[in-house]
């Protein structure tokens, strides 16, 4: 495999003068940055709205324990045990 460090070094030396021409005080995200951020915000809002609608449709009821030992039967055992006498 050829050594890529020489070509990477050459590419960086050509990009350094371009980077020095940019004024750090004038660089802003601009309109494109705002539009991308706004699109992401709208997308998240729509996903949250959809999630709330789908979660509202969920009707969760816990299935009864097949052994018959639910919380009510445990409470009954505690009350009818030797300590209750």
Secondary structure as UniProt FT lines:
FT   HELIX           5..20
FT   TURN            24..26
FT   HELIX           30..57
FT   TURN            66..67
FT   HELIX           71..80
FT   HELIX           82..84
//
